[in-house]
């Protein structure tokens, strides 16, 4: 399928154009996203924030092709994905996108190394051993590769999940509240890894978070309220983000 060979444009890894996402019908209809347009810059770390119910997770899910917008267009690079079939979306996500979720989503019967390499096996691709070694060294998992998830701490499991997300050299990594189940030290370790992946490994990361401390690791924060993008902030500090969230009611 030739669409999968289309590389991202020079400056944009993903974008939404006039995207609306509605749930329900008639008077019971709820707009999770209301005519949202946003661009995600290549090689940057973008955080998405907002009060509960603001639409931040919905925006992440439609950008990642995990959910379909009611109207509008979603692009990964210069590939328009909104009208793709489920099979096409599955192939595109396999080729271009990495995911990190709050719940880790590791397979309990596989070792850490096997979980990290799982996306490559599913795609039938040969592992780039130098790249995998770089990722594993960065997340400091060298001594835990033969351990299964039950033998790892929560922070170690999430670092395995993060390494897995980068194993295929995706064009973009989406992280949905990745520190939500972690203690403060494990959170800091994971966020430092994501920041390193952007600054040193050239990755693009989009993260939904409710935590101002987590957001300050990003290059840019996009703020949502009631399904609309209402503001953004470059080079954020945790105090600035916290004050902004207070004004938004978050």
KOLKOLLO-844711 format. One record per residue (C-alpha): residue number from 1; residue in three letters; chain; y, z, x. Coordinates in steps of 0.001 Angstrom, whole numbers. Layout:
<atom><seq>NUM</seq><type>ala</type><mol>A</mol><v>Y</v><w>Z</w><u>X</u></atom>
...
# end
This chain:
<atom><seq>1</seq><type>unk</type><mol>A</mol><v>0</v><w>0</w><u>0</u></atom>
<atom><seq>2</seq><type>unk</type><mol>A</mol><v>3080</v><w>-1221</w><u>1849</u></atom>
<atom><seq>3</seq><type>unk</type><mol>A</mol><v>5399</v><w>1405</w><u>397</u></atom>
<atom><seq>4</seq><type>unk</type><mol>A</mol><v>3768</v><w>4022</w><u>2600</u></atom>
<atom><seq>5</seq><type>unk</type><mol>A</mol><v>4846</v><w>2113</w><u>5685</u></atom>
<atom><seq>6</seq><type>unk</type><mol>A</mol><v>8538</v><w>2407</w><u>4782</u></atom>
<atom><seq>7</seq><type>unk</type><mol>A</mol><v>10196</v><w>4813</w><u>7190</u></atom>
<atom><seq>8</seq><type>unk</type><mol>A</mol><v>13040</v><w>7126</w><u>6240</u></atom>
<atom><seq>9</seq><type>unk</type><mol>A</mol><v>16574</v><w>5833</w><u>6575</u></atom>
<atom><seq>10</seq><type>unk</type><mol>A</mol><v>18504</v><w>6993</w><u>9603</u></atom>
<atom><seq>11</seq><type>unk</type><mol>A</mol><v>20235</v><w>9978</w><u>8063</u></atom>
<atom><seq>12</seq><type>unk</type><mol>A</mol><v>18389</v><w>10920</w><u>4877</u></atom>
<atom><seq>13</seq><type>unk</type><mol>A</mol><v>14891</v><w>12382</w><u>4635</u></atom>
<atom><seq>14</seq><type>unk</type><mol>A</mol><v>14948</v><w>12852</w><u>842</u></atom>
<atom><seq>15</seq><type>unk</type><mol>A</mol><v>17409</v><w>12587</w><u>-1999</u></atom>
<atom><seq>16</seq><type>unk</type><mol>A</mol><v>17821</v><w>13036</w><u>-5736</u></atom>
<atom><seq>17</seq><type>unk</type><mol>A</mol><v>20095</v><w>10755</w><u>-7742</u></atom>
<atom><seq>18</seq><type>unk</type><mol>A</mol><v>21151</v><w>11831</w><u>-11197</u></atom>
<atom><seq>19</seq><type>unk</type><mol>A</mol><v>17989</v><w>13874</w><u>-11724</u></atom>
<atom><seq>20</seq><type>unk</type><mol>A</mol><v>17395</v><w>15726</w><u>-14977</u></atom>
<atom><seq>21</seq><type>unk</type><mol>A</mol><v>14295</v><w>17796</w><u>-15690</u></atom>
<atom><seq>22</seq><type>unk</type><mol>A</mol><v>13786</v><w>19004</w><u>-19252</u></atom>
<atom><seq>23</seq><type>unk</type><mol>A</mol><v>11069</v><w>21204</w><u>-20689</u></atom>
<atom><seq>24</seq><type>unk</type><mol>A</mol><v>10321</v><w>21280</w><u>-24399</u></atom>
<atom><seq>25</seq><type>unk</type><mol>A</mol><v>11897</v><w>19185</w><u>-27152</u></atom>
<atom><seq>26</seq><type>unk</type><mol>A</mol><v>14654</v><w>19386</w><u>-29728</u></atom>
<atom><seq>27</seq><type>unk</type><mol>A</mol><v>16408</v><w>22723</w><u>-30141</u></atom>
<atom><seq>28</seq><type>unk</type><mol>A</mol><v>13787</v><w>24383</w><u>-27938</u></atom>
<atom><seq>29</seq><type>unk</type><mol>A</mol><v>14513</v><w>22063</w><u>-25014</u></atom>
<atom><seq>30</seq><type>unk</type><mol>A</mol><v>15529</v><w>23713</w><u>-21734</u></atom>
<atom><seq>31</seq><type>unk</type><mol>A</mol><v>17223</v><w>21805</w><u>-18923</u></atom>
<atom><seq>32</seq><type>unk</type><mol>A</mol><v>15870</v><w>23047</w><u>-15604</u></atom>
<atom><seq>33</seq><type>unk</type><mol>A</mol><v>17929</v><w>20393</w><u>-13775</u></atom>
<atom><seq>34</seq><type>unk</type><mol>A</mol><v>21004</v><w>18731</w><u>-15273</u></atom>
<atom><seq>35</seq><type>unk</type><mol>A</mol><v>22055</v><w>15447</w><u>-13625</u></atom>
<atom><seq>36</seq><type>unk</type><mol>A</mol><v>21540</v><w>16709</w><u>-10067</u></atom>
<atom><seq>37</seq><type>unk</type><mol>A</mol><v>22290</v><w>14579</w><u>-7021</u></atom>
<atom><seq>38</seq><type>unk</type><mol>A</mol><v>21666</v><w>15814</w><u>-3474</u></atom>
<atom><seq>39</seq><type>unk</type><mol>A</mol><v>20765</v><w>14391</w><u>-69</u></atom>
<atom><seq>40</seq><type>unk</type><mol>A</mol><v>18561</v><w>16125</w><u>2495</u></atom>
<atom><seq>41</seq><type>unk</type><mol>A</mol><v>19551</v><w>15227</w><u>6049</u></atom>
<atom><seq>42</seq><type>unk</type><mol>A</mol><v>16891</v><w>14169</w><u>8549</u></atom>
<atom><seq>43</seq><type>unk</type><mol>A</mol><v>16227</v><w>16656</w><u>11341</u></atom>
<atom><seq>44</seq><type>unk</type><mol>A</mol><v>17973</v><w>19522</w><u>9582</u></atom>
<atom><seq>45</seq><type>unk</type><mol>A</mol><v>16952</v><w>22820</w><u>7981</u></atom>
<atom><seq>46</seq><type>unk</type><mol>A</mol><v>18182</v><w>23021</w><u>4377</u></atom>
<atom><seq>47</seq><type>unk</type><mol>A</mol><v>17868</v><w>26110</w><u>2179</u></atom>
<atom><seq>48</seq><type>unk</type><mol>A</mol><v>18067</v><w>25976</w><u>-1617</u></atom>
<atom><seq>49</seq><type>unk</type><mol>A</mol><v>19274</v><w>29138</w><u>-3356</u></atom>
<atom><seq>50</seq><type>unk</type><mol>A</mol><v>20331</v><w>30334</w><u>-6772</u></atom>
<atom><seq>51</seq><type>unk</type><mol>A</mol><v>19789</v><w>33062</w><u>-9369</u></atom>
<atom><seq>52</seq><type>unk</type><mol>A</mol><v>16476</v><w>33322</w><u>-11191</u></atom>
<atom><seq>53</seq><type>unk</type><mol>A</mol><v>16156</v><w>30366</w><u>-13545</u></atom>
<atom><seq>54</seq><type>unk</type><mol>A</mol><v>18751</v><w>28287</w><u>-11689</u></atom>
<atom><seq>55</seq><type>unk</type><mol>A</mol><v>16334</v><w>25398</w><u>-11087</u></atom>
<atom><seq>56</seq><type>unk</type><mol>A</mol><v>15850</v><w>25821</w><u>-7341</u></atom>
<atom><seq>57</seq><type>unk</type><mol>A</mol><v>12038</v><w>25654</w><u>-7390</u></atom>
<atom><seq>58</seq><type>unk</type><mol>A</mol><v>12136</v><w>22789</w><u>-9884</u></atom>
<atom><seq>59</seq><type>unk</type><mol>A</mol><v>14412</v><w>20842</w><u>-7536</u></atom>
<atom><seq>60</seq><type>unk</type><mol>A</mol><v>12031</v><w>21446</w><u>-4627</u></atom>
<atom><seq>61</seq><type>unk</type><mol>A</mol><v>9047</v><w>20338</w><u>-6706</u></atom>
<atom><seq>62</seq><type>unk</type><mol>A</mol><v>10610</v><w>17087</w><u>-7899</u></atom>
<atom><seq>63</seq><type>unk</type><mol>A</mol><v>11894</v><w>16268</w><u>-4404</u></atom>
<atom><seq>64</seq><type>unk</type><mol>A</mol><v>8371</v><w>16803</w><u>-3055</u></atom>
<atom><seq>65</seq><type>unk</type><mol>A</mol><v>6701</v><w>14714</w><u>-5759</u></atom>
<atom><seq>66</seq><type>unk</type><mol>A</mol><v>4859</v><w>17731</w><u>-7171</u></atom>
<atom><seq>67</seq><type>unk</type><mol>A</mol><v>6638</v><w>17307</w><u>-10505</u></atom>
<atom><seq>68</seq><type>unk</type><mol>A</mol><v>8283</v><w>14318</w><u>-12152</u></atom>
<atom><seq>69</seq><type>unk</type><mol>A</mol><v>11914</v><w>14233</w><u>-13265</u></atom>
<atom><seq>70</seq><type>unk</type><mol>A</mol><v>12677</v><w>13501</w><u>-16910</u></atom>
<atom><seq>71</seq><type>unk</type><mol>A</mol><v>15279</v><w>11004</w><u>-15708</u></atom>
<atom><seq>72</seq><type>unk</type><mol>A</mol><v>16914</v><w>9970</w><u>-12442</u></atom>
<atom><seq>73</seq><type>unk</type><mol>A</mol><v>15508</v><w>8877</w><u>-9103</u></atom>
<atom><seq>74</seq><type>unk</type><mol>A</mol><v>13829</v><w>10680</w><u>-6221</u></atom>
<atom><seq>75</seq><type>unk</type><mol>A</mol><v>13546</v><w>9149</w><u>-2751</u></atom>
<atom><seq>76</seq><type>unk</type><mol>A</mol><v>11560</v><w>10137</w><u>316</u></atom>
<atom><seq>77</seq><type>unk</type><mol>A</mol><v>13463</v><w>8270</w><u>2996</u></atom>
<atom><seq>78</seq><type>unk</type><mol>A</mol><v>14179</v><w>4915</w><u>1376</u></atom>
<atom><seq>79</seq><type>unk</type><mol>A</mol><v>10986</v><w>4975</w><u>-717</u></atom>
<atom><seq>80</seq><type>unk</type><mol>A</mol><v>11654</v><w>5582</w><u>-4417</u></atom>
<atom><seq>81</seq><type>unk</type><mol>A</mol><v>8863</v><w>7836</w><u>-5718</u></atom>
<atom><seq>82</seq><type>unk</type><mol>A</mol><v>9902</v><w>8618</w><u>-9299</u></atom>
<atom><seq>83</seq><type>unk</type><mol>A</mol><v>7883</v><w>5788</w><u>-10832</u></atom>
<atom><seq>84</seq><type>unk</type><mol>A</mol><v>4814</v><w>6078</w><u>-8637</u></atom>
<atom><seq>85</seq><type>unk</type><mol>A</mol><v>1355</v><w>6601</w><u>-10107</u></atom>
<atom><seq>86</seq><type>unk</type><mol>A</mol><v>-475</v><w>9854</w><u>-9412</u></atom>
<atom><seq>87</seq><type>unk</type><mol>A</mol><v>-2627</v><w>8070</w><u>-6834</u></atom>
<atom><seq>88</seq><type>unk</type><mol>A</mol><v>397</v><w>6620</w><u>-5058</u></atom>
<atom><seq>89</seq><type>unk</type><mol>A</mol><v>2086</v><w>10028</w><u>-5009</u></atom>
<atom><seq>90</seq><type>unk</type><mol>A</mol><v>-1036</v><w>11644</w><u>-3571</u></atom>
<atom><seq>91</seq><type>unk</type><mol>A</mol><v>-1145</v><w>9088</w><u>-757</u></atom>
<atom><seq>92</seq><type>unk</type><mol>A</mol><v>2561</v><w>9454</w><u>-34</u></atom>
<atom><seq>93</seq><type>unk</type><mol>A</mol><v>2382</v><w>13250</w><u>79</u></atom>
<atom><seq>94</seq><type>unk</type><mol>A</mol><v>-614</v><w>13006</w><u>2413</u></atom>
<atom><seq>95</seq><type>unk</type><mol>A</mol><v>1231</v><w>10655</w><u>4770</u></atom>
<atom><seq>96</seq><type>unk</type><mol>A</mol><v>4803</v><w>11948</w><u>4709</u></atom>
<atom><seq>97</seq><type>unk</type><mol>A</mol><v>5063</v><w>15504</w><u>3392</u></atom>
<atom><seq>98</seq><type>unk</type><mol>A</mol><v>4029</v><w>18979</w><u>4519</u></atom>
<atom><seq>99</seq><type>unk</type><mol>A</mol><v>3947</v><w>22037</w><u>2249</u></atom>
<atom><seq>100</seq><type>unk</type><mol>A</mol><v>4223</v><w>25779</w><u>2821</u></atom>
<atom><seq>101</seq><type>unk</type><mol>A</mol><v>3723</v><w>28041</w><u>-194</u></atom>
<atom><seq>102</seq><type>unk</type><mol>A</mol><v>4219</v><w>31769</w><u>-694</u></atom>
<atom><seq>103</seq><type>unk</type><mol>A</mol><v>513</v><w>32269</w><u>-1431</u></atom>
<atom><seq>104</seq><type>unk</type><mol>A</mol><v>-648</v><w>30647</w><u>1883</u></atom>
<atom><seq>105</seq><type>unk</type><mol>A</mol><v>-3304</v><w>28471</w><u>120</u></atom>
<atom><seq>106</seq><type>unk</type><mol>A</mol><v>-5789</v><w>28683</w><u>2990</u></atom>
<atom><seq>107</seq><type>unk</type><mol>A</mol><v>-9476</v><w>27942</w><u>2469</u></atom>
<atom><seq>108</seq><type>unk</type><mol>A</mol><v>-11327</v><w>31248</w><u>3022</u></atom>
<atom><seq>109</seq><type>unk</type><mol>A</mol><v>-14481</v><w>29664</w><u>4459</u></atom>
<atom><seq>110</seq><type>unk</type><mol>A</mol><v>-12624</v><w>27817</w><u>7230</u></atom>
<atom><seq>111</seq><type>unk</type><mol>A</mol><v>-11312</v><w>29202</w><u>10501</u></atom>
<atom><seq>112</seq><type>unk</type><mol>A</mol><v>-7613</v><w>29130</w><u>11343</u></atom>
<atom><seq>113</seq><type>unk</type><mol>A</mol><v>-8151</v><w>26021</w><u>13487</u></atom>
<atom><seq>114</seq><type>unk</type><mol>A</mol><v>-10088</v><w>24279</w><u>10718</u></atom>
<atom><seq>115</seq><type>unk</type><mol>A</mol><v>-7409</v><w>25118</w><u>8149</u></atom>
<atom><seq>116</seq><type>unk</type><mol>A</mol><v>-4701</v><w>23716</w><u>10436</u></atom>
<atom><seq>117</seq><type>unk</type><mol>A</mol><v>-6599</v><w>20463</w><u>10911</u></atom>
<atom><seq>118</seq><type>unk</type><mol>A</mol><v>-7668</v><w>20117</w><u>7274</u></atom>
<atom><seq>119</seq><type>unk</type><mol>A</mol><v>-4886</v><w>17670</w><u>6238</u></atom>
<atom><seq>120</seq><type>unk</type><mol>A</mol><v>-5854</v><w>15388</w><u>9117</u></atom>
<atom><seq>121</seq><type>unk</type><mol>A</mol><v>-9518</v><w>15453</w><u>8081</u></atom>
<atom><seq>122</seq><type>unk</type><mol>A</mol><v>-8641</v><w>14693</w><u>4460</u></atom>
<atom><seq>123</seq><type>unk</type><mol>A</mol><v>-6496</v><w>11760</w><u>5574</u></atom>
<atom><seq>124</seq><type>unk</type><mol>A</mol><v>-9203</v><w>10518</w><u>7958</u></atom>
<atom><seq>125</seq><type>unk</type><mol>A</mol><v>-6781</v><w>10690</w><u>10875</u></atom>
<atom><seq>126</seq><type>unk</type><mol>A</mol><v>-7518</v><w>11615</w><u>14458</u></atom>
<atom><seq>127</seq><type>unk</type><mol>A</mol><v>-5780</v><w>14787</w><u>15615</u></atom>
<atom><seq>128</seq><type>unk</type><mol>A</mol><v>-3025</v><w>14533</w><u>18217</u></atom>
<atom><seq>129</seq><type>unk</type><mol>A</mol><v>-4264</v><w>17353</w><u>20447</u></atom>
<atom><seq>130</seq><type>unk</type><mol>A</mol><v>-1006</v><w>17672</w><u>22389</u></atom>
<atom><seq>131</seq><type>unk</type><mol>A</mol><v>973</v><w>18001</w><u>19145</u></atom>
<atom><seq>132</seq><type>unk</type><mol>A</mol><v>-1468</v><w>20560</w><u>17705</u></atom>
<atom><seq>133</seq><type>unk</type><mol>A</mol><v>-1354</v><w>22560</w><u>20921</u></atom>
<atom><seq>134</seq><type>unk</type><mol>A</mol><v>2454</v><w>22592</w><u>20782</u></atom>
<atom><seq>135</seq><type>unk</type><mol>A</mol><v>2426</v><w>23866</w><u>17194</u></atom>
<atom><seq>136</seq><type>unk</type><mol>A</mol><v>-249</v><w>26493</w><u>17846</u></atom>
<atom><seq>137</seq><type>unk</type><mol>A</mol><v>1589</v><w>27745</w><u>20934</u></atom>
<atom><seq>138</seq><type>unk</type><mol>A</mol><v>4834</v><w>27921</w><u>18975</u></atom>
<atom><seq>139</seq><type>unk</type><mol>A</mol><v>3310</v><w>30086</w><u>16221</u></atom>
<atom><seq>140</seq><type>unk</type><mol>A</mol><v>1381</v><w>32155</w><u>18807</u></atom>
<atom><seq>141</seq><type>unk</type><mol>A</mol><v>-2055</v><w>31694</w><u>17265</u></atom>
<atom><seq>142</seq><type>unk</type><mol>A</mol><v>-4005</v><w>30833</w><u>20417</u></atom>
<atom><seq>143</seq><type>unk</type><mol>A</mol><v>-6214</v><w>33928</w><u>20196</u></atom>
<atom><seq>144</seq><type>unk</type><mol>A</mol><v>-6798</v><w>33727</w><u>16432</u></atom>
<atom><seq>145</seq><type>unk</type><mol>A</mol><v>-8054</v><w>30170</w><u>15984</u></atom>
<atom><seq>146</seq><type>unk</type><mol>A</mol><v>-11684</v><w>31147</w><u>15387</u></atom>
<atom><seq>147</seq><type>unk</type><mol>A</mol><v>-10787</v><w>33780</w><u>12781</u></atom>
<atom><seq>148</seq><type>unk</type><mol>A</mol><v>-11056</v><w>33180</w><u>9045</u></atom>
<atom><seq>149</seq><type>unk</type><mol>A</mol><v>-8154</v><w>34066</w><u>6707</u></atom>
<atom><seq>150</seq><type>unk</type><mol>A</mol><v>-9666</v><w>37427</w><u>5687</u></atom>
<atom><seq>151</seq><type>unk</type><mol>A</mol><v>-9591</v><w>38431</w><u>9367</u></atom>
<atom><seq>152</seq><type>unk</type><mol>A</mol><v>-5877</v><w>37630</w><u>9728</u></atom>
<atom><seq>153</seq><type>unk</type><mol>A</mol><v>-2769</v><w>39549</w><u>8694</u></atom>
<atom><seq>154</seq><type>unk</type><mol>A</mol><v>-453</v><w>38106</w><u>6050</u></atom>
<atom><seq>155</seq><type>unk</type><mol>A</mol><v>1981</v><w>36977</w><u>8708</u></atom>
<atom><seq>156</seq><type>unk</type><mol>A</mol><v>-760</v><w>35286</w><u>10704</u></atom>
<atom><seq>157</seq><type>unk</type><mol>A</mol><v>-2054</v><w>33535</w><u>7580</u></atom>
<atom><seq>158</seq><type>unk</type><mol>A</mol><v>1410</v><w>32198</w><u>6805</u></atom>
<atom><seq>159</seq><type>unk</type><mol>A</mol><v>1787</v><w>30982</w><u>10397</u></atom>
<atom><seq>160</seq><type>unk</type><mol>A</mol><v>-1526</v><w>29135</w><u>9980</u></atom>
<atom><seq>161</seq><type>unk</type><mol>A</mol><v>-134</v><w>27604</w><u>6773</u></atom>
<atom><seq>162</seq><type>unk</type><mol>A</mol><v>3034</v><w>26582</w><u>8601</u></atom>
<atom><seq>163</seq><type>unk</type><mol>A</mol><v>1074</v><w>25015</w><u>11454</u></atom>
<atom><seq>164</seq><type>unk</type><mol>A</mol><v>-1066</v><w>23156</w><u>8904</u></atom>
<atom><seq>165</seq><type>unk</type><mol>A</mol><v>2082</v><w>21779</w><u>7252</u></atom>
<atom><seq>166</seq><type>unk</type><mol>A</mol><v>3244</v><w>20304</w><u>10564</u></atom>
<atom><seq>167</seq><type>unk</type><mol>A</mol><v>-169</v><w>19091</w><u>11788</u></atom>
<atom><seq>168</seq><type>unk</type><mol>A</mol><v>270</v><w>15566</w><u>10399</u></atom>
<atom><seq>169</seq><type>unk</type><mol>A</mol><v>3816</v><w>15159</w><u>11811</u></atom>
<atom><seq>170</seq><type>unk</type><mol>A</mol><v>5259</v><w>14819</w><u>8298</u></atom>
<atom><seq>171</seq><type>unk</type><mol>A</mol><v>8645</v><w>13268</w><u>7662</u></atom>
<atom><seq>172</seq><type>unk</type><mol>A</mol><v>9661</v><w>16376</w><u>5725</u></atom>
<atom><seq>173</seq><type>unk</type><mol>A</mol><v>8299</v><w>19895</w><u>5140</u></atom>
<atom><seq>174</seq><type>unk</type><mol>A</mol><v>8912</v><w>21684</w><u>1841</u></atom>
<atom><seq>175</seq><type>unk</type><mol>A</mol><v>8629</v><w>25494</w><u>1836</u></atom>
<atom><seq>176</seq><type>unk</type><mol>A</mol><v>8634</v><w>27400</w><u>-1476</u></atom>
<atom><seq>177</seq><type>unk</type><mol>A</mol><v>9565</v><w>31074</w><u>-908</u></atom>
<atom><seq>178</seq><type>unk</type><mol>A</mol><v>7454</v><w>31076</w><u>2280</u></atom>
<atom><seq>179</seq><type>unk</type><mol>A</mol><v>8457</v><w>34626</w><u>3276</u></atom>
<atom><seq>180</seq><type>unk</type><mol>A</mol><v>8034</v><w>36173</w><u>-188</u></atom>
<atom><seq>181</seq><type>unk</type><mol>A</mol><v>4731</v><w>37882</w><u>630</u></atom>
<atom><seq>182</seq><type>unk</type><mol>A</mol><v>5599</v><w>38901</w><u>4198</u></atom>
<atom><seq>183</seq><type>unk</type><mol>A</mol><v>7063</v><w>41991</w><u>5847</u></atom>
<atom><seq>184</seq><type>unk</type><mol>A</mol><v>10376</v><w>41698</w><u>7659</u></atom>
<atom><seq>185</seq><type>unk</type><mol>A</mol><v>8916</v><w>41056</w><u>11123</u></atom>
<atom><seq>186</seq><type>unk</type><mol>A</mol><v>6459</v><w>38433</w><u>9885</u></atom>
<atom><seq>187</seq><type>unk</type><mol>A</mol><v>9276</v><w>36811</w><u>7905</u></atom>
<atom><seq>188</seq><type>unk</type><mol>A</mol><v>11489</v><w>36646</w><u>10977</u></atom>
<atom><seq>189</seq><type>unk</type><mol>A</mol><v>8649</v><w>35148</w><u>13034</u></atom>
<atom><seq>190</seq><type>unk</type><mol>A</mol><v>7975</v><w>32444</w><u>10453</u></atom>
<atom><seq>191</seq><type>unk</type><mol>A</mol><v>11647</v><w>31572</w><u>9980</u></atom>
<atom><seq>192</seq><type>unk</type><mol>A</mol><v>12156</v><w>31386</w><u>13744</u></atom>
<atom><seq>193</seq><type>unk</type><mol>A</mol><v>9211</v><w>28971</w><u>13885</u></atom>
<atom><seq>194</seq><type>unk</type><mol>A</mol><v>10687</v><w>26753</w><u>11163</u></atom>
<atom><seq>195</seq><type>unk</type><mol>A</mol><v>14043</v><w>26808</w><u>12922</u></atom>
<atom><seq>196</seq><type>unk</type><mol>A</mol><v>12345</v><w>25895</w><u>16203</u></atom>
<atom><seq>197</seq><type>unk</type><mol>A</mol><v>10430</v><w>23089</w><u>14491</u></atom>
<atom><seq>198</seq><type>unk</type><mol>A</mol><v>13742</v><w>21584</w><u>13392</u></atom>
<atom><seq>199</seq><type>unk</type><mol>A</mol><v>15758</v><w>22103</w><u>16553</u></atom>
<atom><seq>200</seq><type>unk</type><mol>A</mol><v>13061</v><w>21445</w><u>19170</u></atom>
<atom><seq>201</seq><type>unk</type><mol>A</mol><v>10334</v><w>19401</w><u>17440</u></atom>
<atom><seq>202</seq><type>unk</type><mol>A</mol><v>12593</v><w>17183</w><u>15312</u></atom>
<atom><seq>203</seq><type>unk</type><mol>A</mol><v>11189</v><w>18222</w><u>11931</u></atom>
<atom><seq>204</seq><type>unk</type><mol>A</mol><v>13048</v><w>18251</w><u>8618</u></atom>
<atom><seq>205</seq><type>unk</type><mol>A</mol><v>12590</v><w>21402</w><u>6528</u></atom>
<atom><seq>206</seq><type>unk</type><mol>A</mol><v>13665</v><w>22206</w><u>2958</u></atom>
<atom><seq>207</seq><type>unk</type><mol>A</mol><v>13154</v><w>25824</w><u>1887</u></atom>
<atom><seq>208</seq><type>unk</type><mol>A</mol><v>13644</v><w>27596</w><u>-1421</u></atom>
<atom><seq>209</seq><type>unk</type><mol>A</mol><v>14470</v><w>31254</w><u>-909</u></atom>
<atom><seq>210</seq><type>unk</type><mol>A</mol><v>16150</v><w>34158</w><u>-2684</u></atom>
<atom><seq>211</seq><type>unk</type><mol>A</mol><v>16720</v><w>36028</w><u>602</u></atom>
<atom><seq>212</seq><type>unk</type><mol>A</mol><v>20172</v><w>35749</w><u>2271</u></atom>
<atom><seq>213</seq><type>unk</type><mol>A</mol><v>18642</v><w>36747</w><u>5632</u></atom>
<atom><seq>214</seq><type>unk</type><mol>A</mol><v>16126</v><w>33881</w><u>5373</u></atom>
<atom><seq>215</seq><type>unk</type><mol>A</mol><v>18868</v><w>31442</w><u>4369</u></atom>
<atom><seq>216</seq><type>unk</type><mol>A</mol><v>20900</v><w>32166</w><u>7491</u></atom>
<atom><seq>217</seq><type>unk</type><mol>A</mol><v>18198</v><w>30469</w><u>9599</u></atom>
<atom><seq>218</seq><type>unk</type><mol>A</mol><v>19085</v><w>27170</w><u>7897</u></atom>
<atom><seq>219</seq><type>unk</type><mol>A</mol><v>21733</v><w>24668</w><u>8928</u></atom>
<atom><seq>220</seq><type>unk</type><mol>A</mol><v>22896</v><w>24277</w><u>5335</u></atom>
<atom><seq>221</seq><type>unk</type><mol>A</mol><v>22512</v><w>26147</w><u>2054</u></atom>
<atom><seq>222</seq><type>unk</type><mol>A</mol><v>22681</v><w>24398</w><u>-1331</u></atom>
<atom><seq>223</seq><type>unk</type><mol>A</mol><v>23474</v><w>26687</w><u>-4297</u></atom>
<atom><seq>224</seq><type>unk</type><mol>A</mol><v>22268</v><w>26070</w><u>-7851</u></atom>
<atom><seq>225</seq><type>unk</type><mol>A</mol><v>23213</v><w>27714</w><u>-11132</u></atom>
<atom><seq>226</seq><type>unk</type><mol>A</mol><v>21983</v><w>26740</w><u>-14598</u></atom>
<atom><seq>227</seq><type>unk</type><mol>A</mol><v>20393</v><w>23552</w><u>-13308</u></atom>
<atom><seq>228</seq><type>unk</type><mol>A</mol><v>23485</v><w>22306</w><u>-11473</u></atom>
<atom><seq>229</seq><type>unk</type><mol>A</mol><v>24417</v><w>22230</w><u>-7800</u></atom>
<atom><seq>230</seq><type>unk</type><mol>A</mol><v>27604</v><w>24284</w><u>-7699</u></atom>
<atom><seq>231</seq><type>unk</type><mol>A</mol><v>28316</v><w>24660</w><u>-3988</u></atom>
<atom><seq>232</seq><type>unk</type><mol>A</mol><v>26961</v><w>24378</w><u>-456</u></atom>
<atom><seq>233</seq><type>unk</type><mol>A</mol><v>27534</v><w>26117</w><u>2849</u></atom>
<atom><seq>234</seq><type>unk</type><mol>A</mol><v>27115</v><w>24972</w><u>6453</u></atom>
<atom><seq>235</seq><type>unk</type><mol>A</mol><v>26089</v><w>27274</w><u>9314</u></atom>
<atom><seq>236</seq><type>unk</type><mol>A</mol><v>25585</v><w>30210</w><u>6934</u></atom>
<atom><seq>237</seq><type>unk</type><mol>A</mol><v>25527</v><w>33902</w><u>7785</u></atom>
<atom><seq>238</seq><type>unk</type><mol>A</mol><v>23541</v><w>36379</w><u>5702</u></atom>
<atom><seq>239</seq><type>unk</type><mol>A</mol><v>26727</v><w>38205</w><u>4640</u></atom>
<atom><seq>240</seq><type>unk</type><mol>A</mol><v>28366</v><w>34970</w><u>3488</u></atom>
<atom><seq>241</seq><type>unk</type><mol>A</mol><v>25274</v><w>33946</w><u>1551</u></atom>
<atom><seq>242</seq><type>unk</type><mol>A</mol><v>24961</v><w>37400</w><u>-50</u></atom>
<atom><seq>243</seq><type>unk</type><mol>A</mol><v>28584</v><w>37340</w><u>-1221</u></atom>
<atom><seq>244</seq><type>unk</type><mol>A</mol><v>28112</v><w>33851</w><u>-2599</u></atom>
<atom><seq>245</seq><type>unk</type><mol>A</mol><v>24980</v><w>34860</w><u>-4478</u></atom>
<atom><seq>246</seq><type>unk</type><mol>A</mol><v>26805</v><w>37854</w><u>-5970</u></atom>
<atom><seq>247</seq><type>unk</type><mol>A</mol><v>29460</v><w>35502</w><u>-7341</u></atom>
<atom><seq>248</seq><type>unk</type><mol>A</mol><v>26720</v><w>33296</w><u>-8823</u></atom>
<atom><seq>249</seq><type>unk</type><mol>A</mol><v>25024</v><w>36285</w><u>-10438</u></atom>
<atom><seq>250</seq><type>unk</type><mol>A</mol><v>21945</v><w>36134</w><u>-8207</u></atom>
# end
